[in-house]
Amino acid sequence: MCSNFLCDLSVGDEVQVSGAVGKTMLLPADDNADIIMCATGTGIAPFRSFTRRLFAEDNTKSRSYKGKAWLFLGVPVTSGLLYQEEFAELTRKHPDNFMTEYAISREQKNIRGGKRYVQDALLENVDEVVERMDNGAHIYFCGLRGMMPGILEALENCMDDCSMFQEKMKQWKAEKRWHVEVY
C-alpha cells in the first residue's frame, strides 16, 4: 500500500511522514557502552542507522565511540538479509567494535535441531550477552512483536533461577538500558 502510494506521487508532491515517538531507539550517551541489537526482518532499519552513525559517517559519535556494537539479525532465508554486504564491510573495517550474528530460520538449525531464530543466536552467546549487560551495555529489540516472547523465555530459561532474569531485566529497564520497539 505504501509503495503504491509513493509510486503514484508526482515530483514535488508533499507527503506527511510520522513514526515512532519517544526516546526508545536512541544511542546511549556513554561512548564506552556496548550496544546489543536484536532484529527481525525490517526491524533492521534503526540498527542500520546506528551502525552508520557509529562507523560510516564522520561525526562526533563515530570519532568517540569505543564500545562494541553487536547485531543479531533473524530472517527466514538468506536472501532476506538486508544490508549484508554493508555489515560485512563494517566487520572488516571495525573488527574490535562491530560483529554480526545471523539467524536464518529456514536454513539453519538450533542446537535442538529446530529452526534457528534470534533467541537461539542470543542463547548461544548468552554468557557474553549477560556479562556485557552487567557491565553497562544497552540492548535493543526491533522487529515483529512475535519475536519477544521467545527471546524473553529463552533468556529467562538460561538463568539458574527464573526470578534472576526478572530482577536483571527490571534493573536494566530502570537504568534505561532495555529498549523495545516491536510491531
Beta strands, then each sheet from edge to edge (+ up, - down):
strand 1: 35-40
strand 2: 69-75
strand 3: 98-104
strand 4: 138-143
strand 5: 178-182
sheet 1: 3+ 2+ 1+ 4+ 5+
end
